Amino acid sequence: MYHFIYFSNNFRAMKQVNKKSSDVDIVNEVLEACIMAYPVSSFIISIYQQYQKRGSLSKKQLQGLHGKASAVKDFSAAKLATLEALIKKMPNRFKSELPETKPLYEKDKTAGELIDAILAKYPQHKRVLFFQSKYNNNQPLSGIEIDELKKFKQVLKL
């Protein structure tokens, strides 16, 4: 039980550290006024609970709260203006655009030309047929294999 009391006291202290040290909490006041005006609104209740737990709301949530609070009759314009100033002060977060998709492997045109030239003269060359199947299946040819194709071209005098 001692540990529980110690933990709960530390948790309260941590919660107080996370909250701003201002005496006037406009967001909390606006939330409470909106709860009084809209007691069954699940949006207002959920962001109120989140604000109580985390001590802050996102910019989108504050914009939604501002929209709800502006519809409340007899609500202070000064509090709305303060809430709007808090919203404007928060940074805008944009999602970056996705990069262009490009194929993992681009076919080496010189290797394709070497394969075609050799197979034009010797269509049954097994090793070059193997290279052609690799080339057609978009598998990269290693440097050794390309050198081998160049040797075949020299040996066959193409």
TANORDA-V367099 format. One record per run of one state. SS is the DSSP state (hx for helix, st for strand, lp for the rest). FROM is the first residue (numbers start at 0). TO is the last residue. If there is no record, write none. Layout:
BEGIN
((SS & FROM & TO) (SS & FROM & TO))
END
This chain:
BEGIN
((lp & 0 & 0) (hx & 1 & 17) (lp & 18 & 24) (hx & 25 & 36) (lp & 37 & 40) (hx & 41 & 53) (lp & 54 & 57) (hx & 58 & 69) (lp & 70 & 75) (hx & 76 & 88) (lp & 89 & 107) (hx & 108 & 120) (lp & 121 & 124) (hx & 125 & 135) (lp & 136 & 141) (hx & 142 & 155) (lp & 156 & 157))
END
